[in-house]
Amino acid sequence: MSAEQTTTTETTSLPPLTAEEFAGDGGYTFRGVTLVEDENGNYVSAWGHIDPETFAAAVRDFDDEMAGPIDEDDRCRAEDVRHRWAVTIRPADDPSGWYMRFPSEITADTLGAFPITVVSR
């Protein structure tokens, strides 16, 4: 899965992901929050709208575990956290693949939308 991927081919919207599907086998749980990092390390996200303080603390614990101590200026803060709505899309040229999109124009009313909490790197 890759976040914010764009494609020039037609796509098919998929049903909303559940919390279990979102994390799959790749999630890491810190402070009760299951986090997923995209394949490029650009985003860390969780299914649902998580309290920003709790989410930021979970991301800091994740970073400490995965990368070791991080410079204080680069550590996740509550003000970095965003609540978004996401959809999953299947590109026409890859019938077995899918990716997640979460631009700000996706809302709770968007077909297939599900809540996420995300921080950009």
N, C-alpha and C positions, 0 to 999 in steps of 0.2 A: 504494500500500500504506500502511496506517496501523496502527500498533502499538496493542495493547490496546484496540482499538475494541470497543464492545459493540453488540449488536443485539437487538431483541425478536422478530425473525422467526427461523424455523428456519434452520439452516445445514447445509452439507454439508462434511465433512472432505475435504481434498485430500491427495494424496500428499506426502511430505516434499520440501521444496525442496533442490536441489543447491546447491553453492557458486556455480555459474555463474548459476543461476536467481535466487538470493538477491540478488546484486548487479545483475543485469540490465544495463541501460545507465546506471544511476545511481550506481554505486559509485566511490569515490575511494580510491586505494591510497597508503598512507603506511607506511613501515617494513615493507613486505611484507604489510600487512594491508589488505584491501579493506573499507572502511567504507561504511555506508549510513545516512543520517539520515532519520528519518521526516518526512512532509510538514509537520508542525507544529513540528519542531525539538525535540521532547520527548525523543527517544532517538537515540543513535548505536549501531549494532550491526554485528556481523560474523558470518559463518557460521562455526561451529566454536567450540570452547572454546580461546580464545587466552590465553596467559600474561598475567595482569593488568598487569604492568609494561610489557610490549610494547604491549598494547592501549591503556593510558592514554597512553603516549608517542605512539602513532599518532593518538589523538584530539586531543592537544595540538597536534600538527603540522597536523591537519585544521582545527582552530579557528583557528590562526595564519594558515593559507592562506585560509580562507573569510571570517574576520571581522577579521583583524588582531590585534594584541596584546590579550590578555585579562587582566584583573586576576588576580593570582596566587591569590587566594582562590576564584576561579571555575574554575580549571583542573582538568582531570580528574586524579585520583590513582588509584593501583592499588586502594586500599580502596573506591573508588566503583564498581569493575567487578564485574559479576555474570555468572556462568555460568548459563544457563538452557536449557530445552528449549522449543521453539516448535512450533506447528502453524499451518497455513494453512487458512482457512475461507472458503467461498463462501456469502454470504447468499442466502436463497431469493428475496428481492426484487431481486437484482442478479446475474443469471446470468453476466455477463461479468466481474464484479468479484471481488476477494478481499482478505482482510486477514490479518495475522499476529497471533497471540495467544501470549503467553509468561508467564502467571501461574505462580506457584511450584508449583501443583498439577499442572502438566504435567511428566511425567517421561520418561525414556528409554523406558519401557514404554508410553507413550501412543501410540495408533495415529496414524501420520503424523508423529511427533515428529522434530525435527532439532535439533542443538546450535547455540546462538548465544552470543555474548558481547555484553553490553549495558551501557550507562551511561545513567542518567536525567539529564536537564538540570534 
